[in-house]
Amino acid sequence: MQHSDPTQRITEGLSDFLSGPGGTLALARMQTLGQPTTRSTELTAPRPADDAVGVWHHEDGLLRRDAGRREEWRYWADLPEIRLRAGRRRVAVLGESATRGYFFDPTYSLAGLIDTRLAAGQVDVLDLARTNCSLPELLQTAADACALGVDSLVVHAGNNWNNVEPTPTERHELAALIADGGFPAATAAFRELIADIAANALDLLREIAGETPVVLVVPEFNLADWMDEPMLDCPALPAGRQPRWLELRREAEHALDAGDLERARTLVADLRELDGGSSPVTHRLAARCAETPGATLEALRAARDSVVSPFAVHSPRTLTSVQYLLRERGEKLGFRVVDQQTLFQDDQQGVPGRRFFLDYCHMSFEGLLLTAGAVAAALADALELTVEPAAPIEPAADRLALAHFLAAVHNAHYGQGEEVLRYHVARSLEADTAVAERIEDYLDYQTRRAPNWMCSSYERSTEEPSVRRYLVVGDGRLNGKLADHTLREVMLDELERHGRQVRERHQELLVAEQAPGTDLLADPALAATFNERRETAFARRVAYLRAHAPLTRSTLVLAEPTALTVELTWRLPGQSPSTGVRLTVNGQEVGATELGTDWQSDTFEVHPELLRRGRNTVEIHWPADGDGHDGVLLDAGPRLECGETVPCHPVHGHVHDWSVRPVESVGAR
């Protein structure tokens, strides 16, 4: 036997193994074992920056904005300079976008309104809140403010504390929970992790502040109105539970519509048994058939909490467990606690809604003003200050109108329903009819194919500071083209109701810019929300659409009705059985086919009488008997351990191509 060096063979074999899926997982586990066990809860006190706080440098009794951080300016107060007057006490207000007065910013903020409630000449209120502020950034700002020499801190935060990047050890533990109990089990453990982080953060805040008084504001949430978008209805469930869950949901909704509350309660209990409390839909159904106001509130809070997960993108919010910690631990640590849950009592059931909120957590002017008054009272107690009498403060009409206009846009892009959008557009025009110009500008630049920054209508709108801060040129998420068709119709309805004859003109613009819209997978046709955009990079990119709802809807804009062919390349995910899939146009079925897990291409003819000039709706109706799993979900645990972002949304189908062509052009290609 010829002897050779075994090292090369072993090395090559090991290389082949490690380059495969199993090897990647083995390597990830070896790396985890080779590192010290770390926890997200292990927070350390930040070191104060040298003569700086936020985007400002401290020099000569001034905080002067740093030109080198210009890209960050829009997140902070729009103040080139903040004067630090000698002999004046200072209060630093820290927080997130809700503290910034999102949609009112930069004209109104929580810090500015606190200042109006304190007698003039007593203190300088420093507005150090930052939009998109993370927990580490908040603690850093607190340390910088204390180094600056403040007499009190006001902290209003918690909505962004869910943005936790699990450590390798925590990823391994979450992966094990997915294997044992699916996404519901892993998600419940993740929420416990967030509460532990919050507890340690409060301890650290006390350490940073030292003897400096701290006023801690406990954030509330729009429990009455906010509906999480359909892709968050329920995570993929283990053991083929998804079809049964969908069936029970339909039955519960029918029972509630019929007024049969007893049957609805039984069905909701069955739903909760299936989803382990991981679905906001189940909790909202429970709220509709709750027997007491207390049970209603409990169910709505559970609905808010249920989507908080490392496996889904959702609107910011403060968990019930974190609210409890802010109250209980805050008081034990000697903080003065201002609880928005107590402040925001919207009706006899105590469910806060649109009176206090413009969306999920960003406050209305009344919400800002109530919070500012309570904080001012707490500061007066801590620093022996005088509070101004609570004279009515009204926002400027044009600022209120712009805030509701921007709120309508933001709500639309988070999947809120027509009634909510109509409320905000109507309130906007009622506050100041001059806002109609901004609404028409929006309709113009969002309809055009050109990027917004190329449109004169966009340029006009961004002359308004609040619009410029929200619809930023460089932020494709906030400034991209989406399928704003429901919002568009609401805006046109309300403009016409206020005497502006605009529908025909904007209808012609829609046809001129978007007909023929041949690609039904394009964002302006398909994506009504941020999460539905094709370029959303939450999880591993794939070259096809992963349909997260039983119904996939797209919009086709036509100049004139004409015979069309709809072409689809599609398949069912995972191990779904071959079954029927339907295609409808404007609510009428135009075809059905048997679909399996292999890619196949199909064509469907659409007769002109089913179509209309302008907007048409094309829908794929996926089968309801699949388990909602595809390749990404089937190996979610190993992918999570390897450092990937793993989505938990069920997948009802895959679409590679979805396009429309006139019948006469099909054979000529």
Summary of the structure (lengths in Angstrom):
residues: 669
radius of gyration: 27.2
end to end distance: 63.9
largest distance: 99.7
contacts: 2236
relative contact order: 0.09
helix: 46%
strand: 15%
